[in-house]
């Protein structure tokens, strides 16, 4: 059950310095994360550094709380 989940790891194609993300799931993660409890921790996993800004952000896109890349852990909260 989604109410039992405390942390979700999200694979990424790209993300920006504000925690917006572009992924592989065709909206799967946005739908899934919106069903989780509000305080679930969302951690992106990426091989790359963040983009300055992703402009194709939609109202129902769920932002990351953190992102882990090979060089650092970035906090967006």
Buried (B, 14 or more C-beta within 10 A) or exposed (E): EEEEBEEBEBEBEBBBBBBBBBBEEEEEBBEBBEEBEEEBBBBBBBEEBBBEEBEEBEEEBBBBBBBBBEEEEBEBE
